[in-house]
Amino acid sequence: MSAKNLLQDQTIVVTGAATGIGQAFALGASSQGAHVVVADINSADETMDIIKMQGGHATYVKVDVSDDTSTRAMAEAAIRATGRIDGLINNAAYFREVKLTPFEELSESEWDRIFQVNVKGIWHCCKAVMPAMRERKSGSIVNIASVVAVAGQPGYLHYVASKGAVLAMTKGLAKEAGKDGVRCNVIAPGFVITDATKNRPLEWQQSFLKARAISREQRPDDLVGTALYLLSDLSNFVSGQTIVVDGGHIMY
């Protein structure tokens, strides 16, 4: 990107920031001048080291997004670090462990777990940061869904349903939080090659690539520019929207 300092002196919370897409979001926000709260249930030493090596500023917080107390502690840690929260990327999700499964064979525990993280987790995180955003009368929340919520996908009904809930929840939240100056939008990625997805069936991966207008693999960095746009003042009149970033597979 040619633009610089889009997020200068802002505090941006990124969940699931230890690896993959979340790490790319964290590095991107840092490169634009933000203090990044690197939030993950796992250690995020690599992300923290890269940000510091590049001259950025970050705070690591261990968080379980499915737990209300944990997400509140995350927001409190951000406030202690910088006194403000300007943006939140709800990237943490339950997907690595998800396997292609006919919907009749899904267990109730699998269904419940994916909704605890992918839906309730976003609700918890939004609740946690909202007081700080309301106090400043500004803020941007970027929820990460999936193109499958728009297009459907066999074998992943619980995942598709959870990401569809994210689309709907974001619209409702945008309407409710807009009066306080808080914007809420969704990025719906296509199939992105990460450590969590690279072992998916090759035929399944190829079906996404062949359907794209831009016929190449999608990488985490392909999502960063859209996230920075939505976090920054460049999108200060954009709310309640879903932006599909998938190389031109789904067009609507």
C-alpha positions in Angstrom: 0.0 0.0 0.0 1.2 3.5 -0.7 -0.9 5.1 2.1 0.9 5.4 5.4 -0.1 6.1 9.0 -3.8 5.4 8.4 -4.1 4.3 12.0 -1.5 6.6 13.6 -1.8 6.5 17.4 -4.9 4.3 17.4 -5.3 1.1 19.4 -6.5 -1.8 17.4 -7.5 -5.2 19.0 -7.0 -8.2 16.7 -8.2 -11.6 18.0 -6.7 -14.8 16.7 -3.5 -12.7 16.0 -0.9 -15.4 16.7 -0.8 -16.9 13.2 -2.3 -16.8 9.7 -4.8 -14.2 8.8 -4.9 -12.7 12.3 -1.2 -12.2 12.2 -1.4 -10.5 8.9 -4.0 -8.1 10.2 -1.9 -7.3 13.3 1.2 -6.6 11.2 -0.8 -4.5 8.8 -2.3 -2.4 11.5 1.1 -1.9 13.1 2.6 -0.8 9.8 0.0 2.0 9.7 0.9 3.4 13.1 -1.4 1.5 15.4 -0.7 0.1 18.8 -1.9 -3.5 18.3 -3.4 -5.6 21.0 -2.4 -9.1 19.9 -5.1 -11.3 21.4 -5.0 -15.0 21.1 -5.7 -18.1 23.2 -2.2 -19.3 22.2 1.2 -17.8 22.6 1.8 -15.0 20.0 5.6 -14.6 20.4 6.2 -14.6 16.6 3.7 -11.8 15.9 5.0 -9.7 18.8 8.6 -10.2 17.7 7.9 -9.2 14.1 6.0 -6.0 15.2 8.8 -5.0 17.6 11.5 -5.8 14.9 9.7 -3.5 12.5 9.6 -0.7 15.1 5.9 -1.1 16.0 4.2 -1.2 19.3 2.0 -4.1 20.6 0.6 -5.7 23.7 -0.1 -9.4 24.0 -3.2 -10.6 25.8 -4.2 -14.2 26.2 -8.0 -14.4 25.5 -10.6 -17.1 25.1 -13.3 -15.3 23.0 -16.0 -17.7 24.1 -15.6 -16.6 27.7 -17.1 -13.2 28.7 -14.7 -12.7 31.6 -11.7 -13.3 29.4 -12.8 -10.8 26.7 -13.5 -8.1 29.3 -10.0 -8.6 30.6 -8.7 -8.2 27.1 -10.4 -4.8 26.7 -9.2 -3.8 30.2 -5.6 -4.7 29.2 -6.0 -2.5 26.0 -7.2 0.4 28.1 -4.3 0.0 30.6 -1.8 -0.1 27.7 -3.0 3.0 25.8 -6.1 4.4 27.4 -8.3 3.8 24.3 -9.7 1.3 21.9 -10.3 2.5 18.3 -10.8 -0.7 16.4 -11.5 -4.4 16.7 -10.9 -7.1 14.2 -12.9 -10.2 15.3 -10.8 -12.8 13.5 -10.6 -15.6 16.1 -12.6 -18.6 14.8 -13.1 -22.3 15.2 -12.1 -23.8 11.9 -8.7 -25.7 12.1 -10.4 -28.7 13.7 -13.5 -28.7 11.4 -13.7 -31.6 9.0 -15.9 -32.2 6.0 -18.9 -33.9 7.5 -22.5 -34.6 6.2 -24.8 -32.4 8.2 -26.7 -35.5 9.6 -23.5 -36.8 11.1 -22.5 -33.6 13.0 -22.6 -34.0 16.7 -24.4 -31.6 19.0 -21.1 -30.8 20.8 -19.4 -29.9 17.4 -22.4 -27.6 16.6 -22.3 -25.9 20.0 -18.5 -25.4 20.0 -18.4 -23.7 16.7 -21.2 -21.3 17.7 -19.5 -20.6 21.1 -16.4 -19.3 19.3 -17.6 -18.0 15.9 -20.8 -16.3 17.1 -20.8 -15.9 20.8 -17.1 -15.0 20.7 -17.8 -12.0 18.5 -20.7 -10.9 20.7 -18.4 -11.1 23.8 -15.6 -9.1 22.1 -18.0 -6.4 20.8 -19.5 -6.0 24.3 -16.1 -5.8 25.8 -14.8 -2.9 23.6 -18.0 -1.0 23.1 -17.8 1.1 26.3 -14.4 2.5 25.3 -15.6 3.2 21.8 -18.8 4.9 23.0 -16.8 7.1 25.3 -14.8 8.4 22.4 -17.9 8.5 20.1 -15.9 6.6 17.4 -14.7 3.2 16.6 -14.6 0.5 13.9 -15.4 -3.2 14.3 -14.5 -5.5 11.5 -15.9 -9.0 11.8 -14.4 -11.8 9.8 -16.9 -14.2 8.2 -16.4 -16.3 5.1 -17.5 -16.5 1.5 -19.3 -19.7 2.3 -21.8 -17.7 4.3 -22.7 -16.0 1.0 -22.4 -18.9 -1.4 -23.0 -22.0 0.8 -20.7 -25.0 1.0 -21.6 -28.7 1.4 -20.0 -30.6 4.3 -19.6 -27.6 6.6 -23.1 -26.8 7.6 -22.3 -25.7 11.2 -19.4 -23.5 10.0 -21.6 -22.0 7.2 -24.4 -21.3 9.7 -22.0 -19.7 12.2 -20.6 -17.4 9.6 -24.0 -16.5 8.2 -24.9 -15.5 11.8 -21.9 -13.1 11.7 -23.3 -11.4 8.6 -26.7 -10.9 10.3 -25.3 -9.9 13.6 -23.1 -7.3 12.1 -26.0 -5.6 10.4 -27.9 -5.5 13.6 -24.9 -4.2 15.5 -24.3 -1.5 12.9 -27.8 -0.2 13.4 -27.5 -0.3 17.2 -24.0 1.2 17.5 -24.2 3.8 14.8 -25.7 6.5 17.1 -22.6 6.2 19.2 -20.3 6.8 16.2 -19.2 3.1 16.0 -19.1 1.4 12.6 -19.5 -2.4 12.0 -18.6 -4.2 8.9 -17.7 -7.7 7.6 -14.9 -9.1 5.5 -15.9 -12.4 3.9 -12.6 -14.1 2.7 -12.5 -16.8 0.1 -10.4 -20.0 0.7 -7.1 -18.7 2.2 -4.0 -20.8 2.4 -2.8 -20.9 6.0 -1.5 -23.6 8.4 -5.1 -24.2 9.4 -6.3 -24.8 5.8 -3.4 -26.2 3.8 -4.3 -29.8 4.5 -7.9 -29.5 3.2 -8.6 -31.9 0.2 -6.7 -30.7 -2.9 -9.8 -31.1 -5.1 -11.7 -28.9 -2.7 -9.0 -26.2 -2.8 -8.8 -26.3 -6.6 -12.5 -25.8 -6.9 -12.1 -22.3 -5.4 -9.1 -21.4 -7.4 -10.7 -22.4 -10.7 -13.8 -20.3 -10.1 -11.9 -17.1 -9.4 -11.5 -14.2 -11.8 -8.0 -13.8 -10.3 -6.9 -17.4 -10.7 -4.3 -17.8 -7.9 -4.1 -18.9 -4.3 -5.4 -16.5 -1.8 -3.0 -15.5 1.0 -3.6 -13.7 4.3 -2.0 -10.5 3.0 -4.7 -10.3 0.4 -7.2 -9.3 3.1 -5.1 -6.7 4.9 -5.9 -3.7 2.6 -9.6 -4.1 3.0 -9.3 -4.4 6.8 -7.2 -1.2 6.9 -9.7 0.6 4.8 -12.6 -0.4 7.1 -10.6 0.5 10.3 -9.5 3.9 9.0 -11.3 7.2 8.3 -11.3 6.3 4.6 -14.5 4.4 5.3 -16.1 6.7 7.9 -19.5 6.5 6.1 -19.4 2.8 5.6 -21.3 0.5 8.0 -23.3 -2.7 8.0 -21.6 -3.9 4.8 -20.2 -7.2 3.8 -17.1 -7.1 1.5 -16.2 -10.4 -0.1 -12.5 -10.7 -0.8 -12.0 -13.8 -2.8 -10.4 -12.9 -6.1 -13.7 -12.5 -7.9 -15.3 -15.9 -7.2 -18.5 -14.6 -5.8 -19.8 -11.4 -7.4 -22.9 -9.6 -6.2 
